[in-house]
Amino acid sequence: MAQIRAEKPWHGIKQAVFAAAADPDAPEVSVKLPAAWGQGAADALAAILPSARRIDIAEAAQGWIAPIAARAAAADLGAEIGGALHELLAARRGSPSADIWRNRPGSLPGFTLNLAAYLSEAGLDAGTLAADTRLAVTALTLAAPGAHCLAIGFTDLNLVLTRLGLDYASQTARDTAIALTAFIGAQAQIASAALRAHGTAPGYAIATPALPAGCALPGLLEAAARAQQDAASAVATRHETLLGFAADPAVEALLGAETLNFAPALSPLNGEGELTLWAQESLAARGLTPQTALARQLAGENLFPAPRAGAHLAMHDALAPLVAAMPARPAQPMAARQPSSRKPLPARRSGYTQKVAVGGHKLFLSTGEYENGKLGEIFIALHKEGSAFRGLMDAFAIAVSIGLQHGVGLEDYVEAFTFTRFGPAGVVEGDAAVPAATSMLDYVFRNLAVNYLGSTNLAPATLDSADTVGEGAPERAPLLPLDLPAPAAAPRERRKALKLVS
């Protein structure tokens, strides 16, 4: 009889079987759940129960609900908790963390509430949210009696704010999120205090966070204040902390959430390239049909601007004083870009072009100068080299030019790139100041050193194959196979005699 009552909430809900997988490389499993939940929920349930090969959501839920219901009956905490948990999940209002589904609760068991499920045109169903919060605390306590900390959290705050017509980055949105969190926290404290009488917990003092001055949900601030008063009258709770956001994306996907916990939405499209629910409701709130929205989007209007930089960080910091287990703090938004210190070259500038051949390969070096004769840019043109080599040399010349225009000294480039060795290399024809070069880059910076630094005393480029880099920079010598000591001569293998067989 208990089994029938436990599964009653699933009756009347159209079910479908999906071929699901936790990830594209995982084997497919058969998952039966409400048809309206879709493929994403089936994949999420497969990720929550990775060892199962056939999953029926009602049976799987009974797997973790039955032990909780049995302990509730033994502790005289009510016989209806099993059916209530089934109803909560079937309505997609909440779900425990994956470790509870697997009957392996850790040190921080969690429960996620789907805030959007409590919001309708009539407003927030605060009574159901309060009852579900207390139910979640009771269920986690029975599933993990030894846990001193719980993680009661929520998901898809972005959709709730969208339905309320609030800009995620606004102060009103943050105040509403604070009021919701404070209300859930107070209800969790009430439940934890009631459960203290059923255990041996020493008791933890009840904190009462300050409520914001305003809130977009009518009546929520008053309900939160009353809940805080009721919690304060209980003096102490069974658990040290109660609120937290579990890192459980699969559980949030099972509940149909489009954004995790309190994060903003970054795209109006889902993985299938369709408008997300929050985007559809955003258009509906503005009285726009999809056709009108498409026309305005094609005309250049941005109907779904990305959240302003720092909005997620501000929401995190607003909730952090109320929630014990917070996700990692979002990255600090990048500071405004400082004005560039790049000194532009004059539109008409002087310089020179040097034509040489390095090891028989032609090279053209051109320079651009500031009014005072200081070097500001270089161009290196190669005529008979491969396209990849020419492209790399062009990019290198641009990088050096940008560095020069930002104040990098030519001396630093000369020190870094003279004596580099790679082919083509050899005798230089066409420039009496540089008779030889170990590479084309070696030649370029020897030439620039002579003409802009007056450096005529650089060590000559040695072309001995034993010198891998050159005399000027032994510390930059690469470890190449040719540099390794020759192995001792191996004894000559005796030549095998030719054998004839008949």
Buried (B, 14 or more C-beta within 10 A) or exposed (E): EBEEBBBBBBEEBEBBBBEBBBEEEEEEBBBBBBEEBBBBBBBBBBBBBBEBEEBBBBBBBBEBBBBBBBBBBEBEBEEEBBBBBBBBBBBBBBBBBBBBBBEEBBEBBBBBBBBBBBBEEEEBBBEBBBBBBBBBBBBBBBBBBEBBBBBBBBBBBBBBBBBBEBBBBBBBBBBBBBBBBBBBBBBBBBBBBBBBEBEEBEBBEBBBBEBBEEBBBEEBBEBBBEBBEBBBEBEBBBBBBBBBBBBBBBBBBBBBBBBBBBBBBEEBEEEEEEBBBBBBBBBEEEEBEEEEBEEEEEEEEEBBEEBBEBBBBBBBBBBEEBBBBBBEEBEEEEEEEEEEEEEEBEEEEEBEEBEBBBBEBBBEBBBBBBEEEEBBBBBBBBEEBEEEEBEEBBEBBBEBBEBBBEEEEBEEBBBEBBBBBEEBBBEBBEBEEBEBBBBBBBBBBBBBBBBBBEBEEBEEBBBEEEBBBBEBBEEEBEEEEEEEEEEEEEEEEEEEEEEEEE
